[in-house]
């Protein structure tokens, strides 16, 4: 279903949120049931109190009517008072039966209080109410003392009834306060549980979000490094299997591919397109680095510059394609000679080549230059228009310096090697000339020349 297509990460967040919502709903539902139960219980108890109070009131009124009917019959001898007495007696008995039926479920104090009311009401009815009616029927005259005793008994009944009403009213207040306390407790508990569930939900979501955001932030830092072409920065580890893990794997694959492509591009940028050896750009950068290194450690540095003799004549004779082929053959020989060493071979420009010799003395540089000159001649590349040999030859200039001697720059080393190369050409070509600032009198100059 499209509306549920959140992916594994989205589904985890959805499940977490849904579980929290369901738990909260269940708790709210049971809290509602508890509140409803408390409400029903309180309503039932209030109704019972109302019934008790109503029955007590009926008990009192019926007994009061009995007393009035007894007095009226004594004074008038009217039979209507007898009917009223009988009716009130029936109402009294019904109220008494109802109260007795309710006593089993009432608290002890209520039970005792109502039993006392019933007992005293029954006592007045049996000892004074009904007997006085009988005496009047029989024409007997009750004594004043008997009336006083009847009144005292009825007052005693009225007092116990008043006490019972106070007890039932107190019980009503107790039920009402208990109900309020229960509702308040349920409401507070619901509030506290809601806050705890919200906090728990926030913590769970925060943990899940952090488990996603932190790898994303680390991944972002890695990607920033890749935009700077720094592909050595690794991808942060991520152990889960979801869309983010797939994204990390894809980015890592892209990083490896880009690293390989950029490395290939950088190597192409540093290489000469015709010969396959380093170009002038790379030569300049490397010479600066080696010059700084020699200055820091107070070491010497040597440079070989050589030029193919009468190369213009070669191109004019054989054409530029053959000229390029000649350059490539010489470049291959240079790679064979210096490929496994720390020496840096580069095409300096046109038919001119350069070799950087870090931490190598003038004697070593001179020996390597002469070896190189002989190896190029041994290639036996025909050059019929050369004025020095029937094969291709080179003129070589060598320079050696110590960068710590003065504040000169690496370009001064190039200048010295170029001057030596110029002297080699001027003196007949196919030879090595060395120029050095390391002389016995500490003055630079032409130190040695080898003519072949």
DACORBEL-V393123 format. One record per pair of residues at least 12 apart in sequence whose C-alpha atoms are under 7 Angstrom apart, sorted by the first residue. I is the first residue (numbers start at 0). J is the second residue. Records with the same first field share a line. If there is no record, write none. Layout:
I->J / J
This chain:
6->242
7->241 / 242
8->241 / 242
19->200
30->185 / 189
34->182
37->178
41->174 / 175 / 178
45->171
48->167 / 171
51->98
52->164
54->94 / 98
57->94
58->91 / 94 / 95
61->87 / 88 / 90 / 91
62->87 / 91
64->84 / 87
65->84 / 87 / 88 / 128
66->128
68->80 / 81 / 83 / 84
69->84 / 128 / 131 / 132
73->135
95->117
109->166 / 167
112->163
113->163
115->159
116->156 / 159 / 160
119->156
120->156
123->149 / 152 / 153
127->149
214->235
217->235
218->234 / 235
221->233 / 234
230->254 / 258
234->251
269->281
273->323
274->326 / 327 / 330
276->330 / 344 / 345 / 346
277->344 / 345 / 346
278->345 / 346 / 347
279->345 / 346 / 347 / 348
282->345
286->409
287->409
289->357
290->402 / 409
293->402
294->402 / 403
297->401 / 403
298->358 / 401
299->358 / 359 / 360 / 399 / 400 / 401
300->356 / 357 / 358 / 359 / 399 / 400 / 401
301->355 / 356 / 357 / 359 / 360 / 361 / 364 / 398 / 399 / 400
302->354 / 355 / 356 / 397 / 398 / 399 / 416
303->353 / 354 / 355 / 368 / 395 / 396 / 397 / 398 / 416
304->352 / 353 / 354 / 395 / 396 / 397 / 416 / 417 / 420
305->351 / 352 / 353 / 393 / 394 / 395 / 396 / 420
306->350 / 351 / 352 / 393 / 394 / 395
307->350 / 351 / 392 / 393 / 394
308->391 / 392 / 393 / 394 / 428
309->385
312->384
313->382 / 384
329->375
342->354 / 355 / 356 / 357
343->355 / 356
361->399
365->397 / 433
368->395 / 431
369->431
372->393
375->392
376->390 / 391 / 392
379->391
392->429
393->429
394->420 / 423 / 424 / 428 / 429 / 430 / 431
395->420 / 423 / 430 / 431 / 432
396->416 / 417 / 419 / 420 / 423 / 431 / 432 / 433
397->416 / 419 / 432 / 433 / 434
398->412 / 415 / 416 / 433 / 434 / 435
399->434 / 435 / 436
400->412 / 435 / 436 / 437
415->434
416->434
419->432 / 433 / 434
420->432
429->451
430->449 / 450 / 451
431->448 / 449 / 450
432->447 / 448 / 449
433->445 / 446 / 447 / 448
434->446
